[in-house]
Amino acid sequence: MPARSTPLSNYPVVRSSDPEFVRDRLFTVYGATSFDIGRANNAFGVDANHLQIGGLGLSYCDYAGDVSVGFGEASFVRQFFSIEGAARYAAGKQAGDMTPRSWTPILHAQVPLKLDFKSGYRQLVLRIDIDALVRNLRALIGEDISRELTFDGSHARQPAMEALRRRVFQFAIDYNERGLFFSDLAAAEVERMVIMKFLMCHRHNYTHLLLREPLPVPSAAVRAVEEFIEANWDKPIDIEAMVAVAKVSARSLFRQFKKDRGCTPADFAKRTRLHRAREMLEQADASTSVIQIALKCGFQNPGHFARDYKNLFGELPSVTLQAARKWLSQPHRGRGLL
């Protein structure tokens, strides 16, 4: 296959034109149960990459030659985002074509899946563990999940899916570029954000609870969550922990927080981390970089960090860092006054 930059290229699974090697990798890494190559293929090759963060998985696949792949039951749901080329999926009663920039409905974990890819097809696949979905859903609605979470299989609303697609692709780009420097905080919060958006975007048997009017929350609960965030600013925003502190559902908490503070808990956490980042920049040494501090404080995109920092403090983080270095370089630094 021709060399080129591909999504998640820093997390390779297979890049080969050897059918037997590709078969082995698809079976052992992706859990495939069948693999066939079209008879008319003049060329064959597969380029596949995979990133796993907690219960969230992202896979990129690129096919040279016609290929069919089958999968059995899984512990996660899938959604395919086509980049270019043509393919077809079949999972129980669900079946359809995949065309450039399209996406499939959610493909259920308990149903075997068959995929037929035409040569030149490229895609990004979102996988989310059922357990991770249930944990986040429980926090959102503030209730135990007594029935199995099931998605209705219909296509989600276009604007919501466009937003989800952009978020998934941007995350793939950001993590591929800076994944080695991502803090656990930043990675965990991206995982949570994508899963929450996924649950809000697609219809399922708990959607009516997500759409109901949130119950009122005492202001004391908002103060308790503020204190929790300030004490745990360097850890991932744990929705379940905040819900436990507030003793209400996440949706009720978010609404009351917005009403009382004019922002969401996530916005409050961002502002708290920006203040911590400023403290670190002001105390920086010669080896400190803006990107290091941004990632340490949970900002996975340095460009967005610089924008938010300037909006809050009126200057770019690089300016704060330069001022700190200039002060450090002064010969009188650290001397007492005479």
C-alpha positions as CSV (number, residue, x, y, z in Angstrom):
1,M,0.0,0.0,0.0
2,P,1.3,3.5,-0.7
3,A,2.8,5.3,2.2
4,R,0.7,8.2,3.5
5,S,-0.5,9.9,6.7
6,T,-3.5,8.1,8.1
7,P,-5.7,8.6,11.2
8,L,-4.2,7.1,14.4
9,S,-1.0,6.2,12.5
10,N,0.9,6.2,15.8
11,Y,-1.2,3.3,17.1
12,P,-0.7,0.7,14.3
13,V,-2.3,-2.8,14.4
14,V,-1.5,-4.0,10.9
15,R,-0.1,-2.6,7.7
16,S,0.4,-5.5,5.3
17,S,-0.3,-7.1,1.9
18,D,0.0,-10.6,3.4
19,P,-3.5,-12.1,3.6
20,E,-2.6,-14.6,6.3
21,F,-0.9,-12.0,8.5
22,V,-3.9,-9.7,8.1
23,R,-6.3,-12.5,9.0
24,D,-4.3,-13.2,12.1
25,R,-4.3,-9.6,13.3
26,L,-8.0,-9.1,12.5
27,F,-8.9,-12.2,14.5
28,T,-6.6,-11.6,17.5
29,V,-6.9,-7.8,17.9
30,Y,-10.4,-7.0,16.5
31,G,-12.1,-10.3,17.3
32,A,-13.1,-11.1,13.7
33,T,-14.7,-14.5,13.0
34,S,-14.4,-14.5,9.2
35,F,-12.1,-12.9,6.6
36,D,-12.3,-13.3,2.8
37,I,-10.6,-11.5,-0.1
38,G,-12.4,-10.9,-3.4
39,R,-11.4,-13.2,-6.2
40,A,-10.9,-10.4,-8.8
41,N,-8.3,-8.5,-6.6
42,N,-5.2,-7.5,-8.5
43,A,-3.8,-5.9,-5.3
44,F,-4.5,-6.4,-1.7
45,G,-3.5,-4.6,1.5
46,V,-4.9,-3.5,4.8
47,D,-3.8,-0.5,7.0
48,A,-5.5,-0.6,10.4
49,N,-4.8,1.3,13.6
50,H,-6.6,1.2,17.0
51,L,-6.7,3.4,20.1
52,Q,-8.3,2.3,23.3
53,I,-8.9,4.7,26.2
54,G,-10.9,3.1,29.0
55,G,-14.3,2.0,27.6
56,L,-13.8,4.0,24.4
57,G,-12.2,2.6,21.3
58,L,-11.3,4.2,17.9
59,S,-10.2,2.2,14.9
60,Y,-9.1,3.3,11.5
61,C,-9.2,0.9,8.5
62,D,-8.1,1.3,4.9
63,Y,-8.5,-1.4,2.3
64,A,-6.8,-2.1,-1.0
65,G,-8.8,-4.8,-2.7
66,D,-12.3,-6.1,-2.0
67,V,-12.5,-7.6,1.5
68,S,-15.3,-9.2,3.6
69,V,-15.0,-9.4,7.4
70,G,-17.3,-10.9,9.9
71,F,-17.7,-10.4,13.7
72,G,-19.6,-12.3,16.4
73,E,-21.2,-10.9,19.5
74,A,-19.3,-8.3,21.4
75,S,-19.2,-6.4,24.7
76,F,-19.5,-3.0,23.0
77,V,-21.6,-1.2,20.4
78,R,-20.1,0.1,17.2
79,Q,-20.7,3.0,14.8
80,F,-18.9,3.4,11.5
81,F,-17.9,6.8,10.0
82,S,-17.0,6.5,6.4
83,I,-14.2,8.6,5.0
84,E,-14.2,7.6,1.3
85,G,-15.1,4.6,-0.9
86,A,-18.0,2.2,-0.7
87,A,-18.9,-0.6,1.7
88,R,-22.0,-2.5,3.0
89,Y,-22.9,-3.7,6.5
90,A,-25.4,-6.3,7.7
91,A,-26.2,-7.0,11.4
92,G,-29.4,-8.9,11.9
93,K,-32.3,-6.8,10.6
94,Q,-30.0,-3.9,10.1
95,A,-28.3,-3.5,6.7
96,G,-27.2,-0.7,4.5
97,D,-24.6,1.0,2.3
98,M,-21.7,3.1,3.5
99,T,-20.8,6.0,1.2
100,P,-18.3,8.9,1.7
101,R,-18.9,11.0,4.8
102,S,-21.8,8.9,5.9
103,W,-22.3,6.9,9.1
104,T,-24.2,3.8,10.1
105,P,-26.8,3.6,12.9
106,I,-25.6,2.0,16.1
107,L,-24.7,-1.7,15.5
108,H,-25.6,-3.7,18.5
109,A,-23.2,-5.7,20.6
110,Q,-25.3,-8.9,20.7
111,V,-25.8,-9.2,16.9
112,P,-23.2,-10.8,14.5
113,L,-21.9,-8.3,12.0
114,K,-20.8,-8.8,8.3
115,L,-18.9,-6.1,6.4
116,D,-18.1,-6.0,2.7
117,F,-15.5,-3.4,1.8
118,K,-14.7,-2.3,-1.8
119,S,-11.1,-1.5,-2.7
120,G,-10.2,2.0,-1.6
121,Y,-12.6,2.2,1.3
122,R,-11.5,4.1,4.4
123,Q,-13.3,4.5,7.7
124,L,-13.1,5.4,11.4
125,V,-15.0,3.2,13.8
126,L,-16.2,4.3,17.2
127,R,-16.6,1.5,19.8
128,I,-18.0,2.0,23.3
129,D,-18.2,-0.7,26.0
130,I,-21.7,-1.4,27.3
131,D,-20.5,-1.1,30.9
132,A,-19.1,2.4,30.2
133,L,-22.4,3.5,28.6
134,V,-24.4,2.2,31.5
135,R,-22.1,4.0,34.1
136,N,-22.5,7.3,32.3
137,L,-26.2,6.9,31.7
138,R,-26.7,6.1,35.4
139,A,-25.0,9.4,36.3
140,L,-27.0,11.4,33.8
141,I,-30.4,10.3,35.0
142,G,-29.6,9.8,38.6
143,E,-31.2,6.3,38.8
144,D,-30.2,2.7,38.6
145,I,-30.4,1.0,35.2
146,S,-32.9,-1.7,35.9
147,R,-33.4,-2.7,32.3
148,E,-30.9,-3.6,29.6
149,L,-29.8,-0.5,27.6
150,T,-31.0,-0.9,24.1
151,F,-30.7,1.5,21.1
152,D,-33.6,1.6,18.6
153,G,-31.4,1.3,15.6
154,S,-32.7,4.4,13.8
155,H,-30.5,7.1,12.4
156,A,-29.8,10.0,14.8
157,R,-30.7,13.6,14.0
158,Q,-28.4,15.1,11.3
159,P,-27.0,18.1,13.3
160,A,-26.3,16.0,16.4
161,M,-24.5,13.3,14.3
162,E,-22.5,15.9,12.4
163,A,-21.4,17.3,15.8
164,L,-20.5,13.8,17.1
165,R,-18.6,13.0,13.9
166,R,-16.5,16.2,14.2
167,R,-15.8,15.5,17.8
168,V,-14.7,11.9,17.1
169,F,-12.4,12.9,14.2
170,Q,-10.9,15.8,16.1
171,F,-10.1,13.6,19.0
172,A,-8.4,11.1,16.7
173,I,-6.3,13.9,15.2
174,D,-5.4,15.4,18.6
175,Y,-4.5,12.2,20.3
176,N,-2.5,11.0,17.4
177,E,-0.4,14.2,17.4
178,R,0.0,14.5,21.2
179,G,-1.2,11.2,22.7
180,L,2.2,10.5,24.4
181,F,1.8,13.8,26.3
182,F,-1.8,13.5,27.2
183,S,-2.4,13.4,30.9
184,D,-4.7,10.7,32.3
185,L,-6.9,13.6,33.2
186,A,-7.3,14.8,29.6
187,A,-7.7,11.3,28.2
188,A,-10.4,10.3,30.8
189,E,-12.4,13.5,30.2
190,V,-12.4,13.1,26.4
191,E,-13.7,9.6,26.9
192,R,-16.4,10.8,29.2
193,M,-17.4,13.7,26.9
194,V,-17.7,11.4,23.8
195,I,-19.7,8.8,25.7
196,M,-22.1,11.5,27.1
197,K,-22.6,13.0,23.6
198,F,-23.2,9.5,22.2
199,L,-25.9,8.8,24.8
200,M,-27.6,12.2,24.1
201,C,-27.3,11.8,20.4
202,H,-28.9,8.4,19.9
203,R,-32.4,7.2,20.9
204,H,-32.6,4.4,23.4
205,N,-35.0,3.0,26.0
206,Y,-33.8,5.6,28.5
207,T,-34.0,8.7,26.2
208,H,-37.3,9.8,27.8
209,L,-35.5,10.1,31.1
210,L,-32.8,12.3,29.5
211,L,-35.4,14.5,28.0
212,R,-37.6,15.0,31.1
213,E,-37.6,18.2,33.1
214,P,-34.8,18.1,35.6
215,L,-35.8,18.3,39.3
216,P,-34.8,21.4,41.4
217,V,-31.6,21.2,43.3
218,P,-30.7,23.1,46.5
219,S,-27.9,25.7,46.1
220,A,-25.9,23.9,48.9
221,A,-25.5,21.0,46.4
222,V,-23.9,23.4,43.9
223,R,-21.5,24.7,46.6
224,A,-20.6,21.2,47.5
225,V,-19.8,20.3,43.9
226,E,-17.7,23.5,43.5
227,E,-15.6,22.5,46.5
228,F,-15.3,19.0,45.2
229,I,-14.0,20.3,41.8
230,E,-11.5,22.7,43.4
231,A,-10.2,19.9,45.6
232,N,-9.9,17.5,42.7
233,W,-9.0,19.9,39.8
234,D,-6.0,17.7,38.7
235,K,-8.2,14.6,38.4
236,P,-10.7,13.7,35.6
237,I,-14.2,15.2,36.2
238,D,-15.9,12.3,37.7
239,I,-19.6,12.7,37.0
240,E,-20.6,9.8,39.3
241,A,-18.6,11.3,42.1
242,M,-20.2,14.8,41.6
243,V,-23.6,13.2,41.5
244,A,-22.8,11.4,44.8
245,V,-21.7,14.7,46.4
246,A,-24.8,16.5,45.2
247,K,-27.2,13.6,45.7
248,V,-29.1,14.5,42.5
249,S,-28.9,13.4,38.9
250,A,-26.3,14.9,36.6
251,R,-28.9,16.7,34.5
252,S,-30.5,18.3,37.5
253,L,-27.1,19.3,38.8
254,F,-26.0,20.8,35.5
255,R,-29.2,22.9,35.2
256,Q,-28.9,24.3,38.8
257,F,-25.2,24.9,38.4
258,K,-25.9,26.9,35.3
259,K,-28.7,28.8,37.0
260,D,-26.7,29.7,40.1
261,R,-23.2,30.2,38.6
262,G,-23.9,31.0,35.0
263,C,-21.8,28.1,33.8
264,T,-21.7,24.3,33.8
265,P,-19.5,22.2,36.2
266,A,-17.2,21.6,33.2
267,D,-16.9,25.3,32.6
268,F,-16.1,25.8,36.3
269,A,-13.5,23.1,36.2
270,K,-11.9,24.6,33.1
271,R,-11.7,28.0,34.8
272,T,-10.2,26.4,37.9
273,R,-7.6,24.6,35.8
274,L,-6.8,27.8,33.9
275,H,-5.9,29.5,37.2
276,R,-3.7,26.5,38.2
277,A,-2.1,26.7,34.8
278,R,-1.3,30.4,35.3
279,E,0.3,29.6,38.7
280,M,2.5,27.0,37.0
281,L,3.5,29.4,34.2
282,E,4.4,32.1,36.7
283,Q,6.6,29.6,38.6
284,A,8.1,28.0,35.4
285,D,11.7,27.2,34.9
286,A,13.7,27.3,31.7
287,S,12.6,23.8,30.7
288,T,8.9,24.4,31.0
289,S,6.7,24.7,27.9
290,V,3.2,25.9,27.4
291,I,2.1,22.6,25.9
292,Q,3.4,20.7,28.9
293,I,1.4,22.8,31.3
294,A,-1.7,22.7,29.1
295,L,-1.7,18.9,29.0
296,K,-0.9,18.6,32.7
297,C,-3.9,20.7,33.4
298,G,-6.2,18.6,31.3
299,F,-6.3,20.7,28.0
300,Q,-5.7,18.3,25.1
301,N,-5.7,21.0,22.5
302,P,-3.0,23.6,23.0
303,G,-4.7,26.0,20.6
304,H,-8.0,25.9,22.5
305,F,-6.0,26.3,25.8
306,A,-4.3,29.4,24.5
307,R,-7.6,30.9,23.4
308,D,-9.4,30.2,26.7
309,Y,-6.4,31.4,28.6
310,K,-6.4,34.7,26.8
311,N,-10.1,35.1,27.2
312,L,-9.8,34.8,30.9
313,F,-6.5,36.6,31.6
314,G,-6.2,39.0,28.7
315,E,-2.9,37.6,27.5
316,L,-1.6,34.4,25.8
317,P,0.1,31.8,28.1
318,S,3.3,32.2,26.2
319,V,3.4,35.9,27.3
320,T,3.0,34.8,31.0
321,L,5.8,32.2,30.5
322,Q,8.1,34.7,28.9
323,A,7.5,37.2,31.8
324,A,8.3,34.4,34.3
325,R,11.5,33.5,32.5
326,K,12.6,37.1,32.3
327,W,12.1,37.5,36.0
328,L,14.1,34.3,36.6
329,S,17.0,35.6,34.5
330,Q,17.4,38.9,36.5
331,P,20.6,38.8,38.6
332,H,19.0,40.3,41.6
333,R,16.3,37.5,41.8
334,G,16.0,36.1,45.2
335,R,18.1,38.7,47.0
336,G,16.7,40.5,50.0
337,L,16.1,44.2,50.1
338,L,18.8,46.4,51.7
